[in-house]
Amino acid sequence: MRFRFRLPAAWTELQVLGPAAAKPWQLARTPDGTELAFKLTSADDVLTRHIEQTGRLRVMGEPRIGGPVRIAVPGHPLLGLASFSLP
């Protein structure tokens, strides 16, 4: 019998540029300096407050343009989804 082990997903931390709840689309900067627009499509209140307080957002894997991407905050399980686009 073979077992498949899943490696933990890598998270990318983004710097949010401005208040997260101010408008539907917000700007965020990736670690390499690229600016992307994002919209929280499904988010827990804990996630929204954390983004507002810290100016940080964690994305599962790399942020990609289009469909929903899983998002979370440090120390918490998956809390929501976001969509990304070019600013």
N, CA and C atoms as a LAMMPS dump frame, in Angstrom:
ITEM: TIMESTEP
0
ITEM: NUMBER OF ATOMS
261
ITEM: BOX BOUNDS ff ff ff
-5.0000000000000000e+02 5.0000000000000000e+02
-5.0000000000000000e+02 5.0000000000000000e+02
-5.0000000000000000e+02 5.0000000000000000e+02
ITEM: ATOMS id mol type element x y z
1 1 1 N 0.845 -1.172 0
2 1 2 C 0 0 0
3 1 3 C 0.894 1.241 0
4 2 1 N 0.601 2.171 -0.904
5 2 2 C 1.379 3.4 -0.99
6 2 3 C 0.583 4.55 -0.408
7 3 1 N 1.252 5.369 0.353
8 3 2 C 0.629 6.561 0.907
9 3 3 C 1.133 7.77 0.142
10 4 1 N 0.239 8.69 -0.106
11 4 2 C 0.644 9.94 -0.733
12 4 3 C 0.657 11.017 0.33
13 5 1 N 1.755 11.69 0.433
14 5 2 C 1.869 12.776 1.382
15 5 3 C 1.773 14.092 0.629
16 6 1 N 0.94 14.954 1.12
17 6 2 C 0.816 16.29 0.531
18 6 3 C 1.71 17.245 1.274
19 7 1 N 2.534 17.924 0.54
20 7 2 C 3.384 18.927 1.176
21 7 3 C 2.53 20.119 1.562
22 8 1 N 2.853 20.786 2.646
23 8 2 C 2.088 21.97 3.008
24 8 3 C 2.198 23.022 1.914
25 9 1 N 1.093 23.706 1.672
26 9 2 C 1.086 24.749 0.643
27 9 3 C 1.975 25.9 1.068
28 10 1 N 2.655 26.454 0.119
29 10 2 C 3.467 27.643 0.394
30 10 3 C 2.544 28.854 0.371
31 11 1 N 2.764 29.758 1.29
32 11 2 C 1.957 30.972 1.378
33 11 3 C 2.794 32.161 0.946
34 12 1 N 2.173 33.091 0.236
35 12 2 C 2.82 34.331 -0.16
36 12 3 C 2.168 35.456 0.623
37 13 1 N 2.976 36.254 1.302
38 13 2 C 2.428 37.367 2.077
39 13 3 C 2.477 38.641 1.235
40 14 1 N 1.335 39.295 1.122
41 14 2 C 1.21 40.526 0.354
42 14 3 C 1.055 41.712 1.289
43 15 1 N 1.555 42.856 0.861
44 15 2 C 1.354 44.104 1.601
45 15 3 C 0.148 44.803 0.988
46 16 1 N -0.872 45.035 1.807
47 16 2 C -2.086 45.7 1.339
48 16 3 C -1.845 47.208 1.354
49 17 1 N -2.193 47.857 0.258
50 17 2 C -1.954 49.288 0.11
51 17 3 C -3.26 50.034 0.332
52 18 1 N -3.549 50.371 1.574
53 18 2 C -4.787 51.082 1.91
54 18 3 C -5.723 50.205 2.723
55 19 1 N -6.793 50.779 3.268
56 19 2 C -7.747 50.023 4.09
57 19 3 C -8.466 48.943 3.284
58 20 1 N -8.574 47.752 3.845
59 20 2 C -9.158 46.615 3.131
60 20 3 C -10.647 46.761 2.892
61 21 1 N -11.349 47.453 3.755
62 21 2 C -12.803 47.534 3.624
63 21 3 C -13.262 48.809 2.906
64 22 1 N -12.334 49.609 2.411
65 22 2 C -12.685 50.903 1.843
66 22 3 C -13.494 50.8 0.555
67 23 1 N -13.185 49.835 -0.288
68 23 2 C -13.894 49.67 -1.553
69 23 3 C -13.74 48.229 -2.009
70 24 1 N -14.518 47.816 -3.005
71 24 2 C -14.447 46.41 -3.409
72 24 3 C -13.056 45.963 -3.868
73 25 1 N -12.372 46.758 -4.695
74 25 2 C -11.043 46.385 -5.179
75 25 3 C -9.983 47.18 -4.436
76 26 1 N -8.974 46.49 -3.946
77 26 2 C -7.863 47.094 -3.225
78 26 3 C -6.567 46.772 -3.941
79 27 1 N -5.518 47.499 -3.616
80 27 2 C -4.201 47.206 -4.175
81 27 3 C -3.348 46.482 -3.143
82 28 1 N -2.516 45.585 -3.645
83 28 2 C -1.571 44.866 -2.796
84 28 3 C -0.259 44.734 -3.554
85 29 1 N 0.829 44.649 -2.805
86 29 2 C 2.153 44.505 -3.401
87 29 3 C 2.708 43.139 -3.029
88 30 1 N 3.212 42.428 -4.034
89 30 2 C 3.831 41.125 -3.828
90 30 3 C 5.255 41.32 -3.311
91 31 1 N 5.89 40.252 -2.817
92 31 2 C 7.262 40.387 -2.327
93 31 3 C 8.25 40.905 -3.382
94 32 1 N 7.967 40.67 -4.672
95 32 2 C 8.88 41.158 -5.71
96 32 3 C 8.544 42.578 -6.172
97 33 1 N 7.538 43.221 -5.529
98 33 2 C 7.205 44.601 -5.834
99 33 3 C 6.085 44.797 -6.849
100 34 1 N 5.545 43.719 -7.391
101 34 2 C 4.449 43.814 -8.348
102 34 3 C 3.174 44.248 -7.624
103 35 1 N 2.448 45.194 -8.21
104 35 2 C 1.174 45.615 -7.62
105 35 3 C 0.024 44.925 -8.337
106 36 1 N -0.9 44.386 -7.546
107 36 2 C -2.084 43.711 -8.058
108 36 3 C -3.314 44.275 -7.369
109 37 1 N -4.432 44.246 -8.067
110 37 2 C -5.706 44.593 -7.45
111 37 3 C -6.315 43.296 -6.94
112 38 1 N -6.987 43.362 -5.785
113 38 2 C -7.668 42.172 -5.273
114 38 3 C -9.02 42.559 -4.707
115 39 1 N -9.901 41.574 -4.706
116 39 2 C -11.229 41.743 -4.128
117 39 3 C -11.512 40.515 -3.279
118 40 1 N -11.93 40.74 -2.027
119 40 2 C -12.312 39.627 -1.166
120 40 3 C -13.666 39.123 -1.643
121 41 1 N -13.711 37.887 -2.127
122 41 2 C -14.973 37.341 -2.634
123 41 3 C -15.698 36.539 -1.567
124 42 1 N -14.956 36.053 -0.608
125 42 2 C -15.522 35.327 0.518
126 42 3 C -14.521 35.464 1.655
127 43 1 N -14.914 36.154 2.717
128 43 2 C -13.954 36.392 3.798
129 43 3 C -14.642 36.403 5.148
130 44 1 N -14.015 35.77 6.1
131 44 2 C -14.444 35.754 7.488
132 44 3 C -14.161 37.141 8.093
133 45 1 N -14.933 37.531 9.094
134 45 2 C -14.708 38.813 9.771
135 45 3 C -13.309 38.898 10.377
136 46 1 N -12.804 37.774 10.863
137 46 2 C -11.452 37.747 11.445
138 46 3 C -10.431 38.136 10.385
139 47 1 N -10.606 37.614 9.187
140 47 2 C -9.685 37.918 8.097
141 47 3 C -9.732 39.397 7.731
142 48 1 N -10.909 39.94 7.573
143 48 2 C -11.049 41.356 7.214
144 48 3 C -10.422 42.259 8.272
145 49 1 N -10.685 41.981 9.546
146 49 2 C -10.098 42.785 10.628
147 49 3 C -8.576 42.675 10.629
148 50 1 N -8.072 41.458 10.421
149 50 2 C -6.621 41.252 10.412
150 50 3 C -5.971 42.058 9.282
151 51 1 N -6.572 42.032 8.109
152 51 2 C -6.027 42.795 6.976
153 51 3 C -6.016 44.284 7.31
154 52 1 N -7.096 44.774 7.884
155 52 2 C -7.185 46.19 8.232
156 52 3 C -6.153 46.576 9.291
157 53 1 N -5.933 45.702 10.276
158 53 2 C -5.021 46.019 11.375
159 53 3 C -3.55 45.887 10.993
160 54 1 N -3.232 44.908 10.153
161 54 2 C -1.822 44.641 9.853
162 54 3 C -1.374 45.11 8.474
163 55 1 N -2.315 45.281 7.554
164 55 2 C -1.938 45.629 6.189
165 55 3 C -1.302 44.466 5.453
166 56 1 N -1.557 43.256 5.902
167 56 2 C -0.982 42.047 5.302
168 56 3 C -2.09 41.073 4.906
169 57 1 N -1.823 40.305 3.859
170 57 2 C -2.745 39.281 3.375
171 57 3 C -1.921 38.095 2.914
172 58 1 N -2.286 36.903 3.321
173 58 2 C -1.58 35.698 2.897
174 58 3 C -2.404 34.984 1.832
175 59 1 N -1.715 34.605 0.769
176 59 2 C -2.333 33.922 -0.357
177 59 3 C -1.72 32.526 -0.46
178 60 1 N -2.56 31.5 -0.653
179 60 2 C -2.037 30.154 -0.815
180 60 3 C -1.346 30.077 -2.173
181 61 1 N -0.07 29.742 -2.166
182 61 2 C 0.704 29.711 -3.405
183 61 3 C 1.024 31.121 -3.857
184 62 1 N 1.008 31.337 -5.149
185 62 2 C 1.265 32.652 -5.732
186 62 3 C -0.062 33.277 -6.14
187 63 1 N -0.226 34.584 -5.966
188 63 2 C -1.46 35.212 -6.437
189 63 3 C -1.523 35.097 -7.956
190 64 1 N -2.695 34.756 -8.474
191 64 2 C -2.843 34.626 -9.919
192 64 3 C -4.057 35.431 -10.374
193 65 1 N -3.99 35.927 -11.564
194 65 2 C -5.065 36.728 -12.131
195 65 3 C -6.243 35.805 -12.45
196 66 1 N -7.44 36.252 -12.104
197 66 2 C -8.635 35.481 -12.431
198 66 3 C -9.276 34.847 -11.225
199 67 1 N -9.693 33.61 -11.399
200 67 2 C -10.483 32.857 -10.426
201 67 3 C -10.066 32.962 -8.983
202 68 1 N -10.879 32.449 -8.11
203 68 2 C -10.641 32.593 -6.671
204 68 3 C -9.34 31.938 -6.203
205 69 1 N -8.69 32.622 -5.273
206 69 2 C -7.454 32.158 -4.653
207 69 3 C -7.715 32.07 -3.156
208 70 1 N -7.233 31.024 -2.531
209 70 2 C -7.421 30.858 -1.085
210 70 3 C -6.554 31.842 -0.322
211 71 1 N -7.143 32.428 0.719
212 71 2 C -6.434 33.413 1.535
213 71 3 C -6.622 33.095 3.016
214 72 1 N -5.701 33.565 3.826
215 72 2 C -5.761 33.328 5.273
216 72 3 C -4.892 34.358 5.985
217 73 1 N -4.846 34.233 7.296
218 73 2 C -3.965 35.053 8.119
219 73 3 C -3.115 34.117 8.969
220 74 1 N -1.94 34.576 9.397
221 74 2 C -1.069 33.714 10.199
222 74 3 C -1.779 33.171 11.429
223 75 1 N -1.597 31.872 11.678
224 75 2 C -2.153 31.253 12.867
225 75 3 C -3.608 30.838 12.767
226 76 1 N -4.234 31.012 11.611
227 76 2 C -5.627 30.633 11.441
228 76 3 C -5.77 29.741 10.214
229 77 1 N -6.787 28.893 10.205
230 77 2 C -7.024 28.068 9.014
231 77 3 C -7.53 28.948 7.869
232 78 1 N -7.756 28.331 6.743
233 78 2 C -8.277 29.038 5.582
234 78 3 C -9.518 29.834 5.971
235 79 1 N -9.54 31.102 5.622
236 79 2 C -10.638 31.965 6.025
237 79 3 C -11.397 32.604 4.876
238 80 1 N -10.922 32.464 3.654
239 80 2 C -11.665 33.108 2.585
240 80 3 C -11.064 32.913 1.216
241 81 1 N -11.633 33.639 0.273
242 81 2 C -11.202 33.615 -1.117
243 81 3 C -11.069 35.052 -1.614
244 82 1 N -10.167 35.242 -2.551
245 82 2 C -9.991 36.549 -3.178
246 82 3 C -9.759 36.354 -4.668
247 83 1 N -10.127 37.358 -5.441
248 83 2 C -9.834 37.379 -6.863
249 83 3 C -8.791 38.461 -7.103
250 84 1 N -7.889 38.223 -8.059
251 84 2 C -6.828 39.182 -8.381
252 84 3 C -6.94 39.618 -9.825
253 85 1 N -6.534 40.868 -10.084
254 85 2 C -6.469 41.384 -11.442
255 85 3 C -5.328 42.386 -11.514
256 86 1 N -5.028 42.833 -12.708
257 86 2 C -4.027 43.889 -12.859
258 86 3 C -4.693 45.209 -12.468
259 87 1 N -3.934 46.119 -11.841
260 87 2 C -4.533 47.391 -11.411
261 87 3 C -4.952 48.276 -12.579
